[in-house]
Amino acid sequence: MKSKKGRGQATVEYIFILAFAAFIGRAALLQFRKFFQTEMGKVGHELSVHLTVGVCPRNCFFDKYKNGFQ
């Protein structure tokens, strides 16, 4: 039969394992959030600056705009 001290030690070990997993999970989540914000910022920049709809000062991506080059 297990003693109470042995069960307490197992509980403490499980708490340390869960705390370590939570720490690693939080760090991974923060890195993913940073990466995602950076990449979505790049996509937003491309869409708003380089692919502005209907404005073609020099080179148009699509010919059918009013001010596009024929």
C-alpha positions in Angstrom: 0.0 0.0 0.0 1.3 3.5 -0.9 2.0 5.9 1.8 0.6 9.4 1.9 4.1 10.9 1.4 4.5 9.0 -1.9 1.1 10.2 -3.2 2.0 13.8 -2.3 5.3 13.5 -4.2 3.5 12.3 -7.3 1.0 15.2 -7.0 3.9 17.7 -6.8 5.6 16.1 -9.8 2.4 16.4 -11.8 2.0 20.0 -10.9 5.6 20.7 -12.0 5.0 18.9 -15.3 1.8 20.8 -15.9 3.5 24.1 -15.0 6.4 23.3 -17.4 3.9 22.4 -20.2 1.9 25.6 -19.6 5.2 27.7 -19.7 6.2 26.1 -23.0 2.7 26.4 -24.5 2.6 30.1 -23.5 6.0 30.8 -25.1 5.0 29.0 -28.3 1.7 31.0 -28.4 3.4 34.3 -28.0 5.9 33.5 -30.8 3.1 32.4 -33.1 1.2 35.6 -32.3 4.2 37.7 -33.1 4.8 35.8 -36.3 1.2 36.1 -37.3 1.0 39.8 -36.6 4.1 40.4 -38.7 3.0 38.4 -41.7 -0.5 39.8 -41.7 1.0 43.3 -41.5 3.0 42.5 -44.6 -0.1 41.2 -46.4 -2.1 44.3 -45.4 0.7 46.5 -46.7 0.8 44.7 -50.0 -2.9 45.0 -50.4 -3.2 48.6 -49.4 -0.1 50.1 -51.1 0.8 47.9 -54.1 -2.6 46.6 -55.2 -4.8 49.7 -54.8 -7.8 49.2 -56.9 -8.3 51.5 -59.9 -5.1 53.6 -59.6 -2.3 52.9 -62.0 0.2 55.7 -62.3 2.7 53.7 -64.3 2.1 49.9 -64.4 -1.3 48.4 -64.0 -1.9 44.8 -62.8 -5.1 44.7 -64.8 -5.8 46.2 -68.2 -9.5 46.9 -67.7 -9.1 49.8 -65.3 -10.2 53.2 -66.7 -6.7 54.7 -66.3 -4.9 51.5 -67.2 -2.4 51.4 -70.1 -3.8 49.7 -73.2 
